[in-house]
Amino acid sequence: MKNNLKKESVDRGNLSTERINENSKNLDKLNTEDLVSLFSEEDIIPQLAVSRVKTELVEAIDEIARRLENKGHLFYIGAGTSGRLGILDASECPPTFCTPPDLVQGIIAGGINSLVKSSEGLEDREDLSINDLVSKGFSGKDCLIGITAGGTTPYVISALSHSMSIGALTIGISCVPKDQAFIPCNIDIRLLTGPEILAGSTRLKAGTATKMTLNIISTCVMVKLGKVFGNRMVDLSPTNNKLIDRSIRILSDITSIDRKNAEDLLNKCDGSLKLAILKSLSGLDINSCRKLLKDSHYKLNKALDNL
């Protein structure tokens, strides 16, 4: 399948993300209290936008989890704010869920320097995103979430088209209706947040809705992969004092052992909270617990059910 991208010009002024918000036409004349009130009222809209795409989110989460369980990876790709949001979500997965750094990856036009320095001019490079994906080893067994608020970013659209062509799971996240921008993807998530308070500044409502959506997708995928027990993160990586303390508290709460014994047990399990919980609740030795976890695909609730 070839990348048949649409080359015709797009009337970006007609995109809902670019239109003028009638509620903020006098933005520069509002006092501080009215400014804050306006933002508070408008920021309800992203929550509603996310609630309207539940069907697409369920499909995306289930399909991503299935691919990741079969040795696939999850990639986010975007330019500007969209790219930064993807990298932010990806970077939170290793410390929160103890995932390998390559399991969830964020790619932004212009590379890491674009996180702190604007390089929005690169978003028009259709070839650049494909090169970026290839350099990361992106393949047909992987998942790609392309983030483009206005639905027209060439860097993202070309990446999505490439992803479709090699059979990867392809998901688009945008904030405009389907009739305003065609996005090549298997799952089309449209977060209809409407015109921004500051016209065209999609780091506002569109960015908020996108961040909420990425939070939901990545967290729910990790739940399905067994990274959570109850509502506790049990695969967190205790790499600093805060996370060590959190691990000890979670272990103590779940197993009802005191803090000192919880700390000792965690040390014996090389910092693995999941292993420590299973050791305490099962009474098995550590090696038996390791095997049971492996046989249960590292899902703690399943391991306990298999005792």
VEXDREN-2710 file (C-alpha; in Angstrom, 1 decimal):
% VEXDREN-2710
k/r/px/py/pz
1/MET/0.0/0.0/0.0
2/LYS/1.5/3.3/-1.0
3/ASN/1.2/6.5/1.0
4/ASN/-1.4/8.4/-1.0
5/LEU/-1.4/11.6/1.0
6/LYS/-3.8/14.4/0.0
7/LYS/-1.8/17.2/-1.6
8/GLU/-4.5/19.8/-2.1
9/SER/-4.4/22.9/0.1
10/VAL/-6.4/23.0/3.2
11/ASP/-8.5/25.9/4.3
12/ARG/-7.0/26.0/7.9
13/GLY/-9.1/29.0/8.7
14/ASN/-12.2/26.9/8.5
15/LEU/-10.9/24.3/11.0
16/SER/-12.8/24.4/14.3
17/THR/-9.5/24.8/16.2
18/GLU/-8.7/28.0/14.3
19/ARG/-12.0/29.7/14.5
20/ILE/-12.8/32.7/16.7
21/ASN/-14.4/31.9/20.1
22/GLU/-17.3/34.2/20.5
23/ASN/-17.1/33.9/24.3
24/SER/-13.6/35.5/24.4
25/LYS/-13.8/38.2/21.7
26/ASN/-13.1/40.8/24.4
27/LEU/-10.3/38.8/26.1
28/ASP/-7.9/41.7/26.3
29/LYS/-10.5/43.9/28.1
30/LEU/-11.4/41.4/30.8
31/ASN/-10.3/41.8/34.4
32/THR/-8.4/39.0/36.1
33/GLU/-11.4/37.5/37.8
34/ASP/-13.3/37.4/34.6
35/LEU/-10.4/35.9/32.8
36/VAL/-10.1/33.1/35.3
37/SER/-13.9/32.5/35.2
38/LEU/-13.9/32.3/31.4
39/PHE/-11.0/29.7/31.4
40/SER/-12.7/27.7/34.1
41/GLU/-16.0/27.5/32.2
42/GLU/-14.3/26.7/28.9
43/ASP/-12.1/24.0/30.4
44/ILE/-15.2/21.9/31.1
45/ILE/-15.4/21.3/27.3
46/PRO/-12.3/19.1/27.1
47/GLN/-13.9/16.7/29.7
48/LEU/-17.1/16.5/27.6
49/ALA/-15.1/15.9/24.4
50/VAL/-13.2/13.0/26.0
51/SER/-16.5/11.5/27.3
52/ARG/-17.9/11.4/23.8
53/VAL/-15.1/9.1/22.4
54/LYS/-15.5/6.3/24.9
55/THR/-16.1/3.7/22.1
56/GLU/-12.9/4.7/20.3
57/LEU/-11.0/4.7/23.5
58/VAL/-12.1/1.2/24.5
59/GLU/-11.1/-0.1/21.1
60/ALA/-7.7/1.6/21.2
61/ILE/-6.9/0.4/24.7
62/ASP/-7.8/-3.2/23.9
63/GLU/-5.9/-3.3/20.6
64/ILE/-2.8/-1.6/22.1
65/ALA/-2.8/-4.0/25.0
66/ARG/-3.1/-7.0/22.7
67/ARG/-0.1/-5.8/20.6
68/LEU/2.0/-5.0/23.6
69/GLU/1.4/-8.5/25.0
70/ASN/2.7/-9.8/21.7
71/LYS/6.1/-8.0/21.8
72/GLY/4.8/-4.8/20.2
73/HIS/5.6/-1.2/21.2
74/LEU/3.6/1.9/21.5
75/PHE/4.7/5.1/19.8
76/TYR/3.3/8.6/20.0
77/ILE/4.2/11.1/17.2
78/GLY/3.5/14.8/16.9
79/ALA/4.9/18.3/16.3
80/GLY/4.9/21.2/18.7
81/THR/2.5/20.9/21.6
82/SER/1.2/17.6/20.3
83/GLY/4.6/16.1/20.2
84/ARG/5.5/17.4/23.7
85/LEU/2.3/15.8/25.2
86/GLY/3.2/12.5/23.6
87/ILE/6.7/12.5/25.0
88/LEU/5.5/13.6/28.4
89/ASP/3.1/10.6/28.6
90/ALA/5.7/8.2/27.3
91/SER/8.4/9.4/29.8
92/GLU/6.0/8.8/32.7
93/CYS/5.6/5.1/32.0
94/PRO/9.0/3.7/33.2
95/PRO/8.9/5.4/36.7
96/THR/5.1/4.7/37.1
97/PHE/4.9/1.2/35.7
98/CYS/8.5/0.0/35.6
99/THR/8.2/-0.5/31.8
100/PRO/11.3/-0.8/29.6
101/PRO/12.2/2.6/28.1
102/ASP/11.5/1.4/24.6
103/LEU/8.0/0.0/25.3
104/VAL/6.3/3.4/25.1
105/GLN/8.1/6.0/23.1
106/GLY/7.4/9.6/22.1
107/ILE/8.6/11.1/18.8
108/ILE/8.5/14.9/18.1
109/ALA/9.4/16.8/15.0
110/GLY/12.9/18.1/15.5
111/GLY/13.9/15.7/18.2
112/ILE/14.5/16.3/21.9
113/ASN/15.6/19.9/21.3
114/SER/12.0/20.7/20.3
115/LEU/10.9/20.1/23.8
116/VAL/12.4/23.5/24.9
117/LYS/13.0/25.2/21.6
118/SER/10.3/25.8/19.0
119/SER/10.9/23.9/15.7
120/GLU/7.3/24.0/14.4
121/GLY/8.7/24.6/10.8
122/LEU/9.6/20.9/10.7
123/GLU/6.0/19.9/11.0
124/ASP/5.7/20.4/7.2
125/ARG/8.3/17.7/6.5
126/GLU/6.4/14.6/5.3
127/ASP/9.6/12.6/4.9
128/LEU/11.0/13.5/8.3
129/SER/8.5/11.5/10.4
130/ILE/8.9/8.4/8.4
131/ASN/12.7/8.6/8.8
132/ASP/12.1/9.1/12.6
133/LEU/9.9/6.0/12.8
134/VAL/12.4/3.9/10.8
135/SER/15.3/5.0/13.0
136/LYS/13.3/3.8/16.1
137/GLY/12.7/0.4/14.6
138/PHE/9.0/0.9/14.1
139/SER/7.4/-2.1/12.6
140/GLY/4.1/-3.7/11.7
141/LYS/3.7/-5.3/15.1
142/ASP/3.7/-1.9/16.8
143/CYS/1.2/0.8/17.6
144/LEU/1.3/4.4/16.5
145/ILE/-0.7/7.3/17.9
146/GLY/-0.5/10.3/15.7
147/ILE/-1.4/13.5/17.5
148/THR/-2.5/16.6/15.4
149/ALA/-5.0/19.0/17.0
150/GLY/-6.0/20.5/13.6
151/GLY/-5.8/17.2/11.8
152/THR/-3.6/18.5/9.0
153/THR/0.1/18.4/10.2
154/PRO/2.1/16.8/7.3
155/TYR/4.7/15.4/9.7
156/VAL/2.0/13.4/11.5
157/ILE/-0.3/12.5/8.6
158/SER/2.6/11.0/6.7
159/ALA/3.6/9.0/9.7
160/LEU/0.1/7.6/10.1
161/SER/-0.1/6.8/6.4
162/HIS/3.3/4.9/6.6
163/SER/2.0/3.1/9.7
164/MET/-1.1/2.0/7.9
165/SER/0.9/0.8/4.9
166/ILE/3.0/-1.7/7.0
167/GLY/0.1/-3.0/9.0
168/ALA/0.8/-1.4/12.4
169/LEU/-2.1/-0.4/14.6
170/THR/-2.7/3.2/13.6
171/ILE/-4.6/5.7/15.8
172/GLY/-5.3/9.3/15.1
173/ILE/-6.0/11.9/17.8
174/SER/-7.3/15.3/16.6
175/CYS/-9.7/18.0/17.6
176/VAL/-11.6/18.7/14.4
177/PRO/-14.6/16.9/12.8
178/LYS/-14.0/14.3/10.2
179/ASP/-15.4/16.4/7.4
180/GLN/-12.7/19.1/8.1
181/ALA/-9.7/16.8/7.9
182/PHE/-9.1/13.3/6.6
183/ILE/-6.7/11.3/8.9
184/PRO/-5.5/7.8/7.7
185/CYS/-5.9/5.5/10.7
186/ASN/-7.6/2.4/12.0
187/ILE/-9.1/4.2/15.0
188/ASP/-10.1/7.8/14.6
189/ILE/-10.4/9.7/17.9
190/ARG/-11.9/13.2/17.5
191/LEU/-11.8/15.4/20.6
192/LEU/-14.2/18.2/19.6
193/THR/-13.2/21.0/21.8
194/GLY/-14.1/23.9/19.5
195/PRO/-12.5/27.3/19.1
196/GLU/-9.9/28.2/21.6
197/ILE/-10.1/31.1/24.0
198/LEU/-7.0/32.4/22.4
199/ALA/-7.7/31.8/18.8
200/GLY/-5.6/29.0/17.3
201/SER/-3.7/28.2/20.5
202/THR/-4.3/24.5/20.7
203/ARG/-2.1/24.1/23.8
204/LEU/-5.3/25.2/25.6
205/LYS/-8.6/23.1/25.3
206/ALA/-7.2/20.9/22.6
207/GLY/-4.1/20.2/24.6
208/THR/-6.1/19.6/27.8
209/ALA/-8.3/17.0/26.0
210/THR/-5.3/15.4/24.4
211/LYS/-3.5/15.1/27.7
212/MET/-6.6/13.5/29.3
213/THR/-6.9/11.1/26.5
214/LEU/-3.3/10.0/26.7
215/ASN/-3.6/9.6/30.4
216/ILE/-6.6/7.3/29.9
217/ILE/-5.0/5.2/27.1
218/SER/-1.6/4.6/28.8
219/THR/-3.0/4.0/32.3
220/CYS/-5.7/1.6/31.1
221/VAL/-3.3/-0.3/28.9
222/MET/-1.0/-0.7/31.9
223/VAL/-3.9/-2.0/34.0
224/LYS/-4.6/-4.6/31.3
225/LEU/-1.0/-5.6/31.3
226/GLY/-1.0/-6.3/35.0
227/LYS/0.9/-3.3/36.2
228/VAL/-1.8/-2.4/38.7
229/PHE/-3.2/-4.4/41.7
230/GLY/-6.5/-3.0/43.0
231/ASN/-5.9/0.7/42.3
232/ARG/-2.3/0.6/43.4
233/MET/0.7/0.8/41.1
234/VAL/2.7/-2.3/41.9
235/ASP/5.2/-2.2/39.1
236/LEU/6.6/1.2/40.1
237/SER/10.3/1.7/40.0
238/PRO/11.7/2.8/43.5
239/THR/14.4/5.1/42.1
240/ASN/14.1/7.9/44.6
241/ASN/13.1/8.5/48.3
242/LYS/9.5/9.3/47.3
243/LEU/9.0/6.2/45.3
244/ILE/10.7/4.0/47.9
245/ASP/8.4/5.4/50.6
246/ARG/5.4/4.8/48.4
247/SER/6.5/1.2/47.7
248/ILE/6.8/0.5/51.5
249/ARG/3.5/2.1/52.2
250/ILE/1.7/0.1/49.5
251/LEU/3.3/-3.1/50.6
252/SER/2.4/-2.4/54.2
253/ASP/-1.2/-1.5/53.4
254/ILE/-1.9/-4.5/51.2
255/THR/-0.2/-7.1/53.3
256/SER/-0.9/-5.6/56.8
257/ILE/2.8/-5.9/57.8
258/ASP/4.5/-3.1/59.7
259/ARG/6.8/-0.6/57.9
260/LYS/10.1/-2.1/59.1
261/ASN/9.1/-5.6/57.9
262/ALA/7.8/-4.1/54.7
263/GLU/11.1/-2.4/54.1
264/ASP/13.1/-5.5/54.8
265/LEU/10.9/-7.6/52.5
266/LEU/11.2/-5.1/49.7
267/ASN/15.0/-5.2/50.0
268/LYS/15.0/-9.0/49.9
269/CYS/12.9/-8.8/46.7
270/ASP/15.4/-6.4/45.1
271/GLY/12.9/-3.5/45.2
272/SER/10.2/-5.5/43.3
273/LEU/6.9/-4.4/45.0
274/LYS/4.9/-7.0/43.1
275/LEU/7.2/-9.8/44.1
276/ALA/7.2/-8.6/47.7
277/ILE/3.4/-8.5/47.8
278/LEU/3.1/-12.0/46.4
279/LYS/5.8/-13.3/48.8
280/SER/3.9/-11.9/51.8
281/LEU/0.4/-13.0/50.8
282/SER/1.4/-16.5/49.5
283/GLY/4.0/-17.6/52.0
284/LEU/6.1/-19.1/49.2
285/ASP/9.8/-18.6/48.9
286/ILE/11.1/-15.9/46.5
287/ASN/12.1/-18.2/43.7
288/SER/8.7/-19.9/43.7
289/CYS/7.1/-16.4/43.6
290/ARG/9.2/-15.4/40.7
291/LYS/8.1/-18.5/38.8
292/LEU/4.5/-18.0/39.7
293/LEU/4.6/-14.5/38.5
294/LYS/6.2/-15.5/35.2
295/ASP/3.7/-18.3/34.6
296/SER/0.9/-15.7/35.4
297/HIS/2.3/-13.3/32.8
298/TYR/3.3/-11.0/35.6
299/LYS/-0.2/-10.3/36.6
300/LEU/-0.4/-10.3/40.4
301/ASN/-4.2/-10.9/40.7
302/LYS/-3.8/-13.9/38.4
303/ALA/-0.8/-15.2/40.3
304/LEU/-2.8/-15.1/43.6
305/ASP/-5.8/-16.8/41.9
306/ASN/-3.4/-19.6/40.7
307/LEU/-2.1/-20.4/44.3
END
